Amino acid sequence: MKPSIYIPFLAFLITSCNHIDKTKAIAKPTNKWSKDSIINYFKDSIAYRMYNGYGREADSLNNFDKFSKYLLGDIKAKNISDPFILGFDENYIDTTKIDTTKKWLRISVDPVFRTPYCLILEKKGNKSILTLKMTDGHGGYYSGYLNFTSTQKYSDSLYSSISNKLHQLNFWSIHEDTTCKGGMDGEEWTFEAVENGQYNIVSRWVPLSCGNDITHQLALLGVDLRQKSKLKGYLQVRTGMGKQELDEWYPDK
């Protein structure tokens, strides 16, 4: 007769666990999820949700803001609230743990109605490594998740050339560009760079056509790397768009 006593009790426990108050759970994070668990939850519950759950899921972990505070709160990154970094399967830069040997640039682009992509240039030894990443997201609406990567190797002169231009622009000291007020249906470019223990991040709205000369010069660096990565060629195969249409959607100047 003993089993019959425990069955109702077990059912009670299961029912109780299914009704945990998510608000209280999030208020006391454990941060014990593995990296794979974090990525899998992001892909399954956030990456394809409109606006990545912002403003729609309240106290649920399906809201990226709650998700990032709960599971990524130990990372002191300036863009920790940006879901596209996880969408690109990239790491956030913890400003309290800057690698003094790292020489690195990342440009991530969230283009409304189009494919999100990012470009990563890093110096490793005597090589410059250029990586292009794209997601299956819909720019301006949801990040999606990484579904394309291409990596090319160049001599270290490529990184040196880009680094020199960043120094000429005094990149590590620039902040907001107040000459551009933003707009609708454009694209957001985010530039991040690490060198000699320094880190900076700046975001610009349609930098090729809105903003001051420094913003425009940053955009031209992105265009240069975009051309070297063969982004438009890959997009032509993926989307079936013609060259003229691609040039209109992804202008080079």
N, C-alpha and C positions, 0 to 999 in steps of 0.2 A: 504493500500500500504506500510505501514511502515515496516512490516516484510521482504519484498523483499529487502529493503535497507540494513538490518543488516545481511542477509544470506551471501553475498559476503564478508563482513567485518569479520564475524566469521570464514569463510573458510580461509581468509588471516592469521588470528591469529593462527589458528591450524597449517597451513603450516609453519608459521614462527617458532613456537615452535618445530616442528619436525626437524628443521635445525639449532639447537643450536650448536655452535662450541664447541666440547668437550674439546679441548685444553684450551680454555678460562674458561670453567666451572670447569675444574680440577685445574686450576691455582688459583681459588678463592673458596676453599672448604667451605661448610657450616657445615659439620659434624653434621647434624641434623637427620641422619638416626637412626631408632631404632635398637636395637640389632637383633631383628627378621628380619628386612629388610636387614641388612648386611649379615646375615647368608643365607637368601633366595637368595640374589643376588649371593653370593659366590657359592652356590650349583647349581644354574641355569646357571651361565655364566662363572665360572672359574674352579670349582673343577674337571671337566672332560675334560678340554681343555688341549691339549698337552703342557707340561711344565708350566701348569697353566697360560698360556698366555704370559710368559716372552719372550720378544724379538719378538713377533709376532703380538701384537695388538696395538703397537705404543702408541698413546695417549688415547686409549680406556680404560674404567674401566675394561674391560675383561682381561687386563694385570694386574697380581697381584701386581706388583710393584706400578703401578699407583693407583690401588684400595687401597692398604695399606696406601700409603701416603695421599690419599684423605679422607679415612674414618677411619683410625686407627692412624692418625698422632699425636693425642693427647696422645697416649700411648707410654711412653719412654721405650720400650723394646729392648733389644739387638738383638732379633731374629724376629723383627716385619716384616721382609721381607720373613719369612718362612711360606708358605701357609699350611703346614702340621699341624700347631697348630690349625688353623681354621678347617682343615679337620677332626681333632680329636675332634672337638667341645670343645676345651680347651681354657683357658685364657692365654694371654701373661702376663709376669711378668713385671710390670712397676717398673723400678729401682728407681724411685723417691717416690714410695709408698710401700716400703717393710713392710709387716706385721711382727712386731717383735715377735709375738707369734706363727708364722707359723713354722712348722717342716715338710718339704716336699721335695720329690725327684721326678723328672720326667725324664724318659728315652724314647725318641722318636726315632724310627728306620725307615729309608727310604731305603728299600732293593730293588735293581734293579730287575725287572721282577717279584717281589713278593708282598705280601700283607703288606702295611704299618701298623705298630702297635706302641702303646706306653704303658708304664707302669708307674703308678703313685702310690707312697707310701707316706702316710701322717699319722702323729700321731694326733689322736683326743682323748683327755682325756686319758684313760688308754688303748686305742685300737690303733692298726696299721691297716690302711685301704689300701688294695692293689687293684688297679683297672687296668684291662686290656682293652684297646680299639683297635679296628681295623676298617679300612675303606674299601670301595669297590674300592679303587684306584689301580694304577699299579705303584709300586715303581720305581723311576727314571724317570717317565714320567708325572704322574699327581697324585694329592693327593687323589682324590675321597672325599667321605664324610663318617662320622661315620655310621657304620651299625652293630656294635657289641660292647657290653659292658659287662664285668663280674667283680663283686666286691666281695672280700673276706675280712673277719675280722680276725685279729690275736691279740694276746696280744701285749702290747707296747714293748715287748722285741724284736720283729722283727725290728721295726723302730730303736730301740736303737742299735741293732747289726749292721745294715747298716750304721747308723750315726757314730758309732765308727770307722768303716772302712774308711768312708769318711774323718774323722779327721786324721786318721793315714796316709792317702794319701795326707793330707793338701789340700783337694779339693778346698777350697775357695781361694787358692792362685795360683793354677796351670793355665797355659794358653796353648799356642800352643805346640804341640808335633812335633818338627822339625825332628825327626828321621823317620817319615813316610811321603812319598811324594805323597800318594794317588795313584789312578789307575783307571781302567775301570771296569764296571760291578760288583762292590762290593756293599757296603752298608754304609750309613752314620748314625752314632749313635750320638745323642745329649743328653748330660747330663746337667740337671739343678737342683739346690738344694737351698733351703732357710732354714736358721736356725739362731736363735739369731740375727735377723736383717741383716744377711749376705746373699748375693746371688752371685752365679757364674754360668756360662754356658760355656761348652766346647763341641766341636764337634770333632769326630774322625772317620776316614775312616777305616772300617774293623778292629775294635780295638782288636779282638781276635788274629789277626795274623800280624798286622802292627802297629809298634809304640814301645815305651819304656815300662818298667815294670809297671809304673803307669797307662798307657793306658790299658794294659792287665788286671790289677787288677780292673779297672773300668768296663771293659767288663765282668769280672767274677761276679761282683755284679749284672749286668744286667741279666746274665745267671741264677743266683740264683733266682732272682725275676721272670724271665720268666718261670722257672720250677714251681715255686709256683703258678703262674697264670694259669698253664695248657694250655699255648699257643698252643703247638704242638697237644694236644688232640683236641682242638677246630678247628685247621687248618685241621686236618685229616678228621673231619666231614664236614667242609666247602668245602675242595678241593678234597677229595678222595685220597690224596697222602698217600703212605704207610709209615710205621715208618722209614724204612731205608732211603727213599728219603727225608723225613723230617729232619732226623739227618744230612744228607749231606747238605741240604739247610740251616739248622739252627744248626750249630755245637755248642757244649757245652764247647769246650776247644780249 
